[in-house]
Amino acid sequence: MENLDLLCNFNNIYNAYRQARRSKGGKEAVKKFELNLLEAIQLIALELRTGKYQPSGYHSFKVYEPKERLIETNSFRDKVIQHDLCDNVLAPKVEPHFILDNYASQTNKGIFFALDRMTGFLRRFYRMYGSDGFILKGDIHHYFASIQHGPLKATLWKIVKDPDIRQILNKIIDSTGNPGVPIGNQTSQFFALLALNGMDHMIKDQLGAKFYGRYMDDFYIICRSKPEAQFYLSKIREYLRTQKLELNGKTQIFPISNGIDFLGFHTYLTGTGKVVKKLRRRSVQKMRRKLHEFHDLYWTGKISKEKVLEIYTAWRSYAKHGDCHKLIDDMDVLYRKVFILKEGENDLRNKQTANK
């Protein structure tokens, strides 16, 4: 009952609404929810407490970067409820069961933490064994779409004992077909972290891997030899069979000297023990393409200069985490060339937009 009280607390639901609207401000669904905000929050609390809450349907669409994926996004009201559930119940209960090197969607972790941990692993490996070794790099084939509801619930119920919370989680998990959890759901991020938690503990605790990390379904192990990497690979395959999951065909074992593609960077260990991180070419090409696209959108009044600056600044901060000083300088030149307007150009742009 204590967990249900947290879930139905007015302030918690209100804070969840504020979190949900951060990425959805201005949308019609948000405006509709806000028309009677007090009543909307009270109704959510009532439905959760009485067990009458039912998830609404999903809006499906495809994205093609960095690869083709089907996204199923829920209603704004469901987003509020899932923020409430994740922030106030799931995170405090589930996160303590994760290993340190499970990086995604958690407070004080994330992409930069993951990259820093991998850098530390490579440096430590060099101090212990030198620069000769192998890396097992893998991910799960169609991960979100392949997560089986039965094994997921069995894992969840070991941690979540409250029958009221279980009932809500059951409804969310079963709101789509089995197998699969919607990529667009916040709860699905927790489900995806948890579904491979057993694999994490097997690799770290039972098999004793020192240099292992996972970001969602993207994982690596730094090994002293190819046979060691092959041993880990066989054990991982055995575990995944119990979860009815399978590795992506691109899973491979290669020498450390090749470097590793992880979270948008190509990271490699030199013969002298230096770790170098370079932004992957695809990311650079994507931002170059975006800047030129944004230029056209700006001149037709479809995007503001401030929004372009926000997007470019975020990319620039990301790139600064690697050894990309010259690249950033070159991209700054391109940004200024495209968007730092000469005197009089802004008036011309405003006239062109007004005449459309």
Contacts in CASP RR format, 6 or more apart in sequence:
PFRMAT RR
TARGET T0000
AUTHOR 0000-0000-0000
METHOD contacts of the structure
MODEL  1
MENLDLLCNFNNIYNAYRQARRSKGGKEAVKKFELNLLEAIQLIALELRT
GKYQPSGYHSFKVYEPKERLIETNSFRDKVIQHDLCDNVLAPKVEPHFIL
DNYASQTNKGIFFALDRMTGFLRRFYRMYGSDGFILKGDIHHYFASIQHG
PLKATLWKIVKDPDIRQILNKIIDSTGNPGVPIGNQTSQFFALLALNGMD
HMIKDQLGAKFYGRYMDDFYIICRSKPEAQFYLSKIREYLRTQKLELNGK
TQIFPISNGIDFLGFHTYLTGTGKVVKKLRRRSVQKMRRKLHEFHDLYWT
GKISKEKVLEIYTAWRSYAKHGDCHKLIDDMDVLYRKVFILKEGENDLRN
KQTANK
1 162 0 8 1.000
1 164 0 8 1.000
2 162 0 8 1.000
3 89 0 8 1.000
3 162 0 8 1.000
3 164 0 8 1.000
3 165 0 8 1.000
4 48 0 8 1.000
4 49 0 8 1.000
4 162 0 8 1.000
4 164 0 8 1.000
4 165 0 8 1.000
6 12 0 8 1.000
6 88 0 8 1.000
6 89 0 8 1.000
7 48 0 8 1.000
7 84 0 8 1.000
7 85 0 8 1.000
7 88 0 8 1.000
7 89 0 8 1.000
7 165 0 8 1.000
7 168 0 8 1.000
8 45 0 8 1.000
8 48 0 8 1.000
8 49 0 8 1.000
9 45 0 8 1.000
9 88 0 8 1.000
10 41 0 8 1.000
10 42 0 8 1.000
10 45 0 8 1.000
12 84 0 8 1.000
12 87 0 8 1.000
12 88 0 8 1.000
13 41 0 8 1.000
13 44 0 8 1.000
13 45 0 8 1.000
13 80 0 8 1.000
13 84 0 8 1.000
14 41 0 8 1.000
15 84 0 8 1.000
15 87 0 8 1.000
16 80 0 8 1.000
16 81 0 8 1.000
16 83 0 8 1.000
16 84 0 8 1.000
16 87 0 8 1.000
16 88 0 8 1.000
17 33 0 8 1.000
17 37 0 8 1.000
17 41 0 8 1.000
17 80 0 8 1.000
17 83 0 8 1.000
19 83 0 8 1.000
19 87 0 8 1.000
20 76 0 8 1.000
20 79 0 8 1.000
20 80 0 8 1.000
20 83 0 8 1.000
21 30 0 8 1.000
21 34 0 8 1.000
21 76 0 8 1.000
24 30 0 8 1.000
24 76 0 8 1.000
24 79 0 8 1.000
27 76 0 8 1.000
29 75 0 8 1.000
29 76 0 8 1.000
29 77 0 8 1.000
30 76 0 8 1.000
33 40 0 8 1.000
33 76 0 8 1.000
33 77 0 8 1.000
33 80 0 8 1.000
34 40 0 8 1.000
40 77 0 8 1.000
44 53 0 8 1.000
44 77 0 8 1.000
44 80 0 8 1.000
44 81 0 8 1.000
44 84 0 8 1.000
46 52 0 8 1.000
47 53 0 8 1.000
48 81 0 8 1.000
48 168 0 8 1.000
51 164 0 8 1.000
51 167 0 8 1.000
51 168 0 8 1.000
53 81 0 8 1.000
53 168 0 8 1.000
53 171 0 8 1.000
54 171 0 8 1.000
55 74 0 8 1.000
55 78 0 8 1.000
55 171 0 8 1.000
55 172 0 8 1.000
55 175 0 8 1.000
56 74 0 8 1.000
56 75 0 8 1.000
56 77 0 8 1.000
56 78 0 8 1.000
57 74 0 8 1.000
57 75 0 8 1.000
57 175 0 8 1.000
58 72 0 8 1.000
58 73 0 8 1.000
58 74 0 8 1.000
58 175 0 8 1.000
58 176 0 8 1.000
58 182 0 8 1.000
59 72 0 8 1.000
59 73 0 8 1.000
59 74 0 8 1.000
60 70 0 8 1.000
60 71 0 8 1.000
60 72 0 8 1.000
60 73 0 8 1.000
61 70 0 8 1.000
61 71 0 8 1.000
61 73 0 8 1.000
62 68 0 8 1.000
62 69 0 8 1.000
62 70 0 8 1.000
62 71 0 8 1.000
63 69 0 8 1.000
63 71 0 8 1.000
65 286 0 8 1.000
66 282 0 8 1.000
69 183 0 8 1.000
70 145 0 8 1.000
70 183 0 8 1.000
71 182 0 8 1.000
71 183 0 8 1.000
71 184 0 8 1.000
72 176 0 8 1.000
72 182 0 8 1.000
72 183 0 8 1.000
72 184 0 8 1.000
72 185 0 8 1.000
73 182 0 8 1.000
73 184 0 8 1.000
74 82 0 8 1.000
74 182 0 8 1.000
74 184 0 8 1.000
74 185 0 8 1.000
79 186 0 8 1.000
82 172 0 8 1.000
82 185 0 8 1.000
82 186 0 8 1.000
82 187 0 8 1.000
83 186 0 8 1.000
85 165 0 8 1.000
85 168 0 8 1.000
85 169 0 8 1.000
85 172 0 8 1.000
85 187 0 8 1.000
86 186 0 8 1.000
86 187 0 8 1.000
86 189 0 8 1.000
86 190 0 8 1.000
89 160 0 8 1.000
89 165 0 8 1.000
90 160 0 8 1.000
90 187 0 8 1.000
90 190 0 8 1.000
91 106 0 8 1.000
91 107 0 8 1.000
91 190 0 8 1.000
93 159 0 8 1.000
93 160 0 8 1.000
94 159 0 8 1.000
94 160 0 8 1.000
94 190 0 8 1.000
94 193 0 8 1.000
94 194 0 8 1.000
95 106 0 8 1.000
95 107 0 8 1.000
97 159 0 8 1.000
97 194 0 8 1.000
97 197 0 8 1.000
98 106 0 8 1.000
98 193 0 8 1.000
98 197 0 8 1.000
98 200 0 8 1.000
99 197 0 8 1.000
99 200 0 8 1.000
99 201 0 8 1.000
99 204 0 8 1.000
100 117 0 8 1.000
101 114 0 8 1.000
101 117 0 8 1.000
101 200 0 8 1.000
101 204 0 8 1.000
101 212 0 8 1.000
101 213 0 8 1.000
101 214 0 8 1.000
102 193 0 8 1.000
102 196 0 8 1.000
102 197 0 8 1.000
102 200 0 8 1.000
102 213 0 8 1.000
102 214 0 8 1.000
103 109 0 8 1.000
103 110 0 8 1.000
103 111 0 8 1.000
103 113 0 8 1.000
103 114 0 8 1.000
103 117 0 8 1.000
103 213 0 8 1.000
103 214 0 8 1.000
103 215 0 8 1.000
104 110 0 8 1.000
104 114 0 8 1.000
104 189 0 8 1.000
104 192 0 8 1.000
104 193 0 8 1.000
104 215 0 8 1.000
104 216 0 8 1.000
105 189 0 8 1.000
105 190 0 8 1.000
105 193 0 8 1.000
105 216 0 8 1.000
106 193 0 8 1.000
110 215 0 8 1.000
111 215 0 8 1.000
111 263 0 8 1.000
111 318 0 8 1.000
112 321 0 8 1.000
114 213 0 8 1.000
114 215 0 8 1.000
114 262 0 8 1.000
114 263 0 8 1.000
115 262 0 8 1.000
115 263 0 8 1.000
115 265 0 8 1.000
115 267 0 8 1.000
115 277 0 8 1.000
115 321 0 8 1.000
115 322 0 8 1.000
117 213 0 8 1.000
118 213 0 8 1.000
118 220 0 8 1.000
118 260 0 8 1.000
118 262 0 8 1.000
118 267 0 8 1.000
119 267 0 8 1.000
119 275 0 8 1.000
119 277 0 8 1.000
120 275 0 8 1.000
121 210 0 8 1.000
121 211 0 8 1.000
121 222 0 8 1.000
122 211 0 8 1.000
122 222 0 8 1.000
122 256 0 8 1.000
122 267 0 8 1.000
122 269 0 8 1.000
122 273 0 8 1.000
122 275 0 8 1.000
123 273 0 8 1.000
123 275 0 8 1.000
124 210 0 8 1.000
124 211 0 8 1.000
125 133 0 8 1.000
125 211 0 8 1.000
125 222 0 8 1.000
125 256 0 8 1.000
125 269 0 8 1.000
126 269 0 8 1.000
126 273 0 8 1.000
129 224 0 8 1.000
130 271 0 8 1.000
130 273 0 8 1.000
131 256 0 8 1.000
131 257 0 8 1.000
131 269 0 8 1.000
131 270 0 8 1.000
131 271 0 8 1.000
131 273 0 8 1.000
132 255 0 8 1.000
132 256 0 8 1.000
133 222 0 8 1.000
133 223 0 8 1.000
133 224 0 8 1.000
133 225 0 8 1.000
133 255 0 8 1.000
133 256 0 8 1.000
134 222 0 8 1.000
134 223 0 8 1.000
134 224 0 8 1.000
134 225 0 8 1.000
134 226 0 8 1.000
134 228 0 8 1.000
134 229 0 8 1.000
134 253 0 8 1.000
134 254 0 8 1.000
134 255 0 8 1.000
134 256 0 8 1.000
135 220 0 8 1.000
135 221 0 8 1.000
135 222 0 8 1.000
135 223 0 8 1.000
135 229 0 8 1.000
135 253 0 8 1.000
135 254 0 8 1.000
135 255 0 8 1.000
135 256 0 8 1.000
135 258 0 8 1.000
135 259 0 8 1.000
135 260 0 8 1.000
136 220 0 8 1.000
136 221 0 8 1.000
136 223 0 8 1.000
136 229 0 8 1.000
136 232 0 8 1.000
136 233 0 8 1.000
136 251 0 8 1.000
136 252 0 8 1.000
136 253 0 8 1.000
137 219 0 8 1.000
137 220 0 8 1.000
137 251 0 8 1.000
137 252 0 8 1.000
137 253 0 8 1.000
137 254 0 8 1.000
137 260 0 8 1.000
137 261 0 8 1.000
137 262 0 8 1.000
138 218 0 8 1.000
138 219 0 8 1.000
138 220 0 8 1.000
138 247 0 8 1.000
138 248 0 8 1.000
138 250 0 8 1.000
138 251 0 8 1.000
138 252 0 8 1.000
139 217 0 8 1.000
139 218 0 8 1.000
139 219 0 8 1.000
139 247 0 8 1.000
139 248 0 8 1.000
139 250 0 8 1.000
139 251 0 8 1.000
140 146 0 8 1.000
140 196 0 8 1.000
140 217 0 8 1.000
140 240 0 8 1.000
140 245 0 8 1.000
140 246 0 8 1.000
140 247 0 8 1.000
140 248 0 8 1.000
141 245 0 8 1.000
141 246 0 8 1.000
141 247 0 8 1.000
141 248 0 8 1.000
141 249 0 8 1.000
143 192 0 8 1.000
143 216 0 8 1.000
143 217 0 8 1.000
143 245 0 8 1.000
144 180 0 8 1.000
144 181 0 8 1.000
144 182 0 8 1.000
144 183 0 8 1.000
144 188 0 8 1.000
144 192 0 8 1.000
145 179 0 8 1.000
145 180 0 8 1.000
146 179 0 8 1.000
146 180 0 8 1.000
146 244 0 8 1.000
146 245 0 8 1.000
146 246 0 8 1.000
147 179 0 8 1.000
147 180 0 8 1.000
147 181 0 8 1.000
147 191 0 8 1.000
147 192 0 8 1.000
147 195 0 8 1.000
147 245 0 8 1.000
148 178 0 8 1.000
148 179 0 8 1.000
148 180 0 8 1.000
148 243 0 8 1.000
148 244 0 8 1.000
148 245 0 8 1.000
149 173 0 8 1.000
149 174 0 8 1.000
149 177 0 8 1.000
149 178 0 8 1.000
149 179 0 8 1.000
149 180 0 8 1.000
150 178 0 8 1.000
151 195 0 8 1.000
151 242 0 8 1.000
151 243 0 8 1.000
151 244 0 8 1.000
152 173 0 8 1.000
152 181 0 8 1.000
152 191 0 8 1.000
152 194 0 8 1.000
152 195 0 8 1.000
153 169 0 8 1.000
153 170 0 8 1.000
153 173 0 8 1.000
155 194 0 8 1.000
155 195 0 8 1.000
155 197 0 8 1.000
155 198 0 8 1.000
156 166 0 8 1.000
156 169 0 8 1.000
156 191 0 8 1.000
156 194 0 8 1.000
157 166 0 8 1.000
160 166 0 8 1.000
160 169 0 8 1.000
169 187 0 8 1.000
172 185 0 8 1.000
172 187 0 8 1.000
173 181 0 8 1.000
173 191 0 8 1.000
175 182 0 8 1.000
176 182 0 8 1.000
179 244 0 8 1.000
181 187 0 8 1.000
181 188 0 8 1.000
181 191 0 8 1.000
181 192 0 8 1.000
182 188 0 8 1.000
189 216 0 8 1.000
192 216 0 8 1.000
192 217 0 8 1.000
193 216 0 8 1.000
195 243 0 8 1.000
195 245 0 8 1.000
196 214 0 8 1.000
196 217 0 8 1.000
196 219 0 8 1.000
196 243 0 8 1.000
198 239 0 8 1.000
199 236 0 8 1.000
199 239 0 8 1.000
199 240 0 8 1.000
200 212 0 8 1.000
200 214 0 8 1.000
202 235 0 8 1.000
202 239 0 8 1.000
203 209 0 8 1.000
203 212 0 8 1.000
203 221 0 8 1.000
203 232 0 8 1.000
203 235 0 8 1.000
203 236 0 8 1.000
204 212 0 8 1.000
207 232 0 8 1.000
207 235 0 8 1.000
209 221 0 8 1.000
209 232 0 8 1.000
210 222 0 8 1.000
211 221 0 8 1.000
211 222 0 8 1.000
211 223 0 8 1.000
212 219 0 8 1.000
212 220 0 8 1.000
212 221 0 8 1.000
212 222 0 8 1.000
213 219 0 8 1.000
213 220 0 8 1.000
213 221 0 8 1.000
215 262 0 8 1.000
215 263 0 8 1.000
218 262 0 8 1.000
218 263 0 8 1.000
220 260 0 8 1.000
220 262 0 8 1.000
221 229 0 8 1.000
221 232 0 8 1.000
222 256 0 8 1.000
223 229 0 8 1.000
223 232 0 8 1.000
226 253 0 8 1.000
229 253 0 8 1.000
230 253 0 8 1.000
233 251 0 8 1.000
233 253 0 8 1.000
236 247 0 8 1.000
237 246 0 8 1.000
237 247 0 8 1.000
240 246 0 8 1.000
240 247 0 8 1.000
256 268 0 8 1.000
256 269 0 8 1.000
257 268 0 8 1.000
257 269 0 8 1.000
257 271 0 8 1.000
258 268 0 8 1.000
259 266 0 8 1.000
259 267 0 8 1.000
259 268 0 8 1.000
259 269 0 8 1.000
260 266 0 8 1.000
260 267 0 8 1.000
260 268 0 8 1.000
261 280 0 8 1.000
264 279 0 8 1.000
264 280 0 8 1.000
264 282 0 8 1.000
264 283 0 8 1.000
265 277 0 8 1.000
265 278 0 8 1.000
265 279 0 8 1.000
265 280 0 8 1.000
265 321 0 8 1.000
265 322 0 8 1.000
266 277 0 8 1.000
266 278 0 8 1.000
266 279 0 8 1.000
266 280 0 8 1.000
267 275 0 8 1.000
267 276 0 8 1.000
267 277 0 8 1.000
267 278 0 8 1.000
268 275 0 8 1.000
268 276 0 8 1.000
269 275 0 8 1.000
270 276 0 8 1.000
276 323 0 8 1.000
277 321 0 8 1.000
277 322 0 8 1.000
277 323 0 8 1.000
277 324 0 8 1.000
278 322 0 8 1.000
278 323 0 8 1.000
278 324 0 8 1.000
279 318 0 8 1.000
279 319 0 8 1.000
279 322 0 8 1.000
279 324 0 8 1.000
279 327 0 8 1.000
283 315 0 8 1.000
283 319 0 8 1.000
284 327 0 8 1.000
284 331 0 8 1.000
287 312 0 8 1.000
287 315 0 8 1.000
287 331 0 8 1.000
288 331 0 8 1.000
288 334 0 8 1.000
290 311 0 8 1.000
291 308 0 8 1.000
291 312 0 8 1.000
291 334 0 8 1.000
291 335 0 8 1.000
291 338 0 8 1.000
291 339 0 8 1.000
292 338 0 8 1.000
294 303 0 8 1.000
294 308 0 8 1.000
294 311 0 8 1.000
294 338 0 8 1.000
294 339 0 8 1.000
295 338 0 8 1.000
295 339 0 8 1.000
297 303 0 8 1.000
298 304 0 8 1.000
298 305 0 8 1.000
298 308 0 8 1.000
298 339 0 8 1.000
298 349 0 8 1.000
299 349 0 8 1.000
299 352 0 8 1.000
300 352 0 8 1.000
300 353 0 8 1.000
300 356 0 8 1.000
301 349 0 8 1.000
301 353 0 8 1.000
305 339 0 8 1.000
305 341 0 8 1.000
308 339 0 8 1.000
309 339 0 8 1.000
312 335 0 8 1.000
316 328 0 8 1.000
316 331 0 8 1.000
316 332 0 8 1.000
319 327 0 8 1.000
319 328 0 8 1.000
319 331 0 8 1.000
320 328 0 8 1.000
341 349 0 8 1.000
END
